[in-house]
Amino acid sequence: MIERPRRLRANKQIRGLCRETRLSASSLILPLFAKNGSNIKSEIPSLDGQYQYSADRICEGVERSLEAGVDKFLLFGLPDHKDEHGSQAFAYDGIVQRALREIRSRFQDEVYLVTDVCMCEYTSHGHCGILCGHYVDNDRTLEVLARTAVSHARAGADMVAPSDMMDGRVAAIRAALDENGFVNTPVMAYSAKFASTFYGPFRDAAGSAPAFGDRRSYQMDPHNGREAMRECELDVQEGADILMIKPAMPYLDLVRACRDRFDLPVAAYQVSGEYAMIKAAAKAGLIDEYGVMCESAVSIFRAGADILITYFACELADAIRKGDIG
């Protein structure tokens, strides 16, 4: 009998030395919710420990995260006015644009700012594009998405992340950014975003639930893995810099498939439902929150993710610093 593997497992320092999967706080992105108004820091009931911030207080959330070792953020906006065309998505004084300028003026190059480019938070009907009857008009929506991405870049975004799942949106955004001088602004595409029931807490947090119907006509069917790879391939052809799989844990097979097939960085989004389930189960005394948080993150990186978007970013950064994972 060969005893060497057992001896390696017995020593914590050696286990760390021999780990196949490595985590770094530099690979974590924390979602932030910016809300119209002033002096707002409002805890989100469906996302324990997460907050909505007005632009004048959003730097509080950034500062807390920097202290934990997280310097990358994905911004979502909650406007006070919505219309059929989502005009606040690209407005100069839109909530994301104001939050970007506020953060950038305070922290300058200390932070890396990514913005969600979509219309669901800004439309009165809650869908991710311009409607024609009860269906989204894909091609009319592309112009609005491109205009929104450019407005974010002008306001200080380092990267834009289209989450709408419209056909051709990566190419439209890439062309608009280049035409306006933002040739070095990357596009992180929500390449395989599924019509998932795991988004419930987010829709409460962002006020983005559709007023009618659902998003299955443009988001992906959870049954379809090969289609997900075709969507990723299209985004590669259109000029995406990073490919994202969303949600993360229920779709680890596709994180691995994407990693094996494409030579681009792969991001995974541990979505609101994943986060809320861990929180709720821990509160009920059913699981060890810290351990499950760590194990879930390790599983996502082991599957092949290079980047993890998660509401646990600060806690994970602390776990990495302690050496519990990493």
Secondary structure, 3 states (H helix, E strand, C coil): CCCHHHHHHHCHHHHHHCCCCCCCHHHEEEEEEEECCCCCEEECCCCCCCEEECCCCHHHHHHHHHHHCCCEEEEEEECCCCECCCHHHCCCCCHHHHHHHHHHHHHHHHCEEEEEECCCCCECCCCCCCEECCEECHHHHHHHHHHHHHHHHHHCCCEEEECCCCCCHHHHHHHHHHHCCCCCCCEEEEEEEECCHHHHHHHHHHCCCCCCCCCCCCCECCCCHHHHHHHHHHHHHHCCCEEEEECCHHHHHHHHHHHHHCCCCEEEEECHHHHHHHHHHHHCCCCCHHHHHHHHHHHHHHHCCCEEEECCHHHHHHHHHHCCCC
